[in-house]
Amino acid sequence: MELFDYFRSSAAYRVRITLNLKSIPYTKTAVNLLTEDHKSAEYKALNHQGLVPTLKLDDGRLITQSTAILEYLEAGYPDVPLLPTDPFEAARIRSMCNLIACDIHPVNNLRVLKYLTGTLGVTEEDKLTWYHHWIIEGFDALESQIGEGPFAAGNAVTLADVYLVPQVFNALRFGLDMSPYPKIMRSYDDCHMKSEFIDAAPEAS
Ligand SMILES: N[C@@H](CCC(=O)N[C@@H](CS)C(=O)NCC(=O)O)C(=O)O
């Protein structure tokens, strides 16, 4: 498989973690968001939205949208499951994933921040306030959904951790005070003891 990837993209980071957890071999092709490689006609032929990640399967078929990619990997590579079989438990984990993927990430990604500072003329300081606001709103709710651990949904690594770790990485990168979130940080730190997470991290990419 070939992952079209940007090291700091949290959506691509989710896919790197999952490929590692499921021991699926893959190569990475860098799509540099800072030099706007993702807006090139060549890349948009692969991903019509011009976003990372895109996963190219060994037979050449393409999957876009990280959640669709993760669902494909979960269904196709079930030996290392990232969702439990119990429907309620699976829904509980998906709630945490969606809190991040649907309610935090979309309002804080690069093109939204660029629209704020570029088109709308928002200051860098107000951009940071915006960024922190949406993470705080999401993390306040997420913190109360996490139990005693060690991982976000209990004893095993699940998709909740796959979504949580990149979002915490972003929060730290943008200087958010994480002291109100001891359970989120505990899950993040426990995941970072595992090689699959260490190898997927932006600093290793
Ligand atoms: N919902 C999409 C979001 C993808 C997305 O927003 N990717 C970001 C990087 S994390 C991106 O390509 N941003 C480019 C831009 O905003 O211009 C997914 O989960 O794959």
The ligand as an ORCA input file, in Angstrom:
! r2SCAN-3c Opt
* xyz 0 1
  N     -12.016     14.620      6.896
  C     -10.759     14.500      6.243
  C      -9.910     15.683      6.622
  C      -8.611     15.713      5.855
  C      -7.872     17.009      6.132
  O      -8.457     18.048      6.484
  N      -6.554     16.919      6.005
  C      -5.777     18.101      6.235
  C      -4.517     17.742      7.000
  S      -4.900     17.065      8.594
  C      -5.404     18.725      4.923
  O      -5.150     18.042      3.945
  N      -5.386     20.056      4.921
  C      -5.029     20.817      3.776
  C      -5.690     22.158      3.823
  O      -6.427     22.396      4.789
  O      -5.434     22.928      2.922
  C     -10.068     13.187      6.656
  O     -10.331     12.724      7.765
  O      -9.301     12.621      5.866
*
